[in-house]
Amino acid sequence: MATPSDEIDSLIQNHPDWRGEALARTRAVILGVDPGIVEEWKWMGSPVWELDGILVVGNIFKAKVKLGFLHGASLDDPHGLFNGELGGNQRRSVELSEGDTVDETAFAELVREAIAFNARKRADAAAKKTAGRKAAPKKEASDV
């Protein structure tokens, strides 16, 4: 059975044009940001990169390569890389057309922002869980 990384390799190889190259370049940037990033293959054919939750979902289309950040609307984008899904309140994407290049340093910053967002979200969830346990009243022997 093929691993998620094998599936992504195959997707890139099956698109030997600019789209495969764009996905391969951005994949290398994503994986280079943190050694803890895990590649997944979800939704019947989408590369997904995760660390404490989904960071980026990649897709190859006829005329573009789309790199969707699951919580992009919550991320700082000082370099203005987000150019897709701008109207929503959760996702944002970096969409590349033929001839487009991406500032790899700025793209890596976005990935780091997504990692930090996921870490904060996980820490907040853990804190709420801990607070909920502390807030629950203890049962007295006479209550049982």
C-alpha positions in Angstrom: 0.0 0.0 0.0 1.3 3.4 -0.9 2.2 5.9 1.8 0.9 9.5 1.6 4.3 10.7 0.5 4.3 8.1 -2.3 0.8 9.4 -3.4 2.1 13.0 -3.4 5.2 11.9 -5.4 2.9 10.2 -7.9 0.7 13.2 -8.2 3.7 15.4 -9.0 5.0 12.8 -11.5 1.6 12.7 -13.2 1.8 16.4 -13.8 5.3 16.9 -15.4 4.4 20.5 -16.4 4.6 23.7 -14.4 1.9 22.4 -12.0 3.9 19.5 -10.8 6.9 21.7 -10.4 5.0 24.3 -8.4 3.6 21.7 -6.1 7.0 20.1 -5.6 8.6 23.4 -4.8 6.0 24.4 -2.3 6.0 21.0 -0.8 9.7 21.3 -0.2 9.2 24.6 1.5 6.4 23.3 3.7 8.5 20.2 4.8 11.5 22.4 5.4 9.8 24.6 7.9 9.6 21.9 10.7 10.7 18.3 10.9 7.4 17.5 12.7 5.2 18.2 9.7 3.5 15.0 8.5 2.3 14.4 5.0 -1.2 12.9 4.6 -3.3 11.9 1.6 -7.0 12.8 2.1 -10.3 13.4 0.4 -9.7 11.0 -2.5 -6.6 12.7 -3.7 -5.3 15.8 -1.9 -1.9 16.2 -0.4 -2.3 17.5 3.2 0.5 18.7 5.5 -0.2 18.6 9.3 1.3 19.5 12.6 -1.1 19.6 15.6 -3.8 19.7 12.9 -4.1 20.6 9.3 -1.8 23.3 8.0 -2.0 23.2 4.2 -4.1 21.3 1.6 -2.7 21.1 -1.9 -4.6 20.6 -5.1 -3.7 20.6 -8.8 -6.3 22.0 -11.1 -6.3 22.5 -14.9 -5.1 26.1 -14.7 -3.7 26.5 -11.2 -2.1 25.0 -8.2 -4.0 25.8 -5.0 -2.4 25.7 -1.5 -5.2 26.2 1.0 -4.5 27.1 4.6 -7.3 25.7 6.7 -7.2 28.6 9.2 -5.7 31.2 6.8 -8.2 33.9 7.8 -6.6 33.9 11.3 -3.0 34.1 10.1 -0.9 37.2 9.5 0.0 37.6 5.8 2.3 40.7 5.7 3.6 39.8 2.3 0.1 39.5 0.8 0.5 35.9 -0.5 -3.1 34.9 0.0 -5.0 35.5 -3.3 -7.8 33.0 -3.0 -10.8 32.3 -0.8 -10.5 35.8 0.6 -14.2 36.3 1.4 -14.6 33.5 4.0 -14.0 33.6 7.7 -11.7 30.6 7.9 -9.7 29.5 4.9 -7.3 31.4 2.7 -5.3 30.1 -0.2 -2.2 30.8 -2.3 -3.1 30.1 -5.9 -0.5 29.8 -8.6 -1.1 30.0 -12.3 1.4 29.2 -15.0 4.4 31.6 -14.8 3.7 32.5 -11.2 6.4 32.2 -8.5 6.0 32.3 -4.8 8.3 34.1 -2.4 9.5 31.0 -0.6 10.7 32.9 2.5 7.3 34.5 2.8 5.5 31.2 2.2 7.6 29.5 4.9 6.5 32.3 7.3 2.9 31.5 6.5 3.5 27.9 7.3 5.2 28.9 10.6 2.1 31.1 11.4 -0.2 28.1 10.7 1.9 25.9 13.0 1.8 28.5 15.8 -2.0 28.9 15.3 -2.5 25.1 15.6 -0.3 25.0 18.7 -2.3 27.9 20.3 -5.6 26.1 19.4 -4.3 22.9 21.0 -3.1 24.6 24.1 -6.4 26.5 24.5 -8.3 23.2 24.2 -6.1 21.6 26.8 -6.5 24.5 29.2 -10.3 24.4 28.8 -10.3 20.7 29.5 -8.2 21.2 32.6 -10.3 24.1 33.8 -13.5 22.0 33.3 -12.1 19.2 35.5 -11.2 21.7 38.2 -14.6 23.4 38.0 -16.6 20.2 38.4 -17.8 19.9 42.0 -16.5 16.9 43.9 -19.1 14.5 45.1 -19.3 14.0 48.8 -19.8 10.5 50.2 -23.3 11.6 51.3 -24.1 12.6 47.7 -23.7 9.1 46.3 
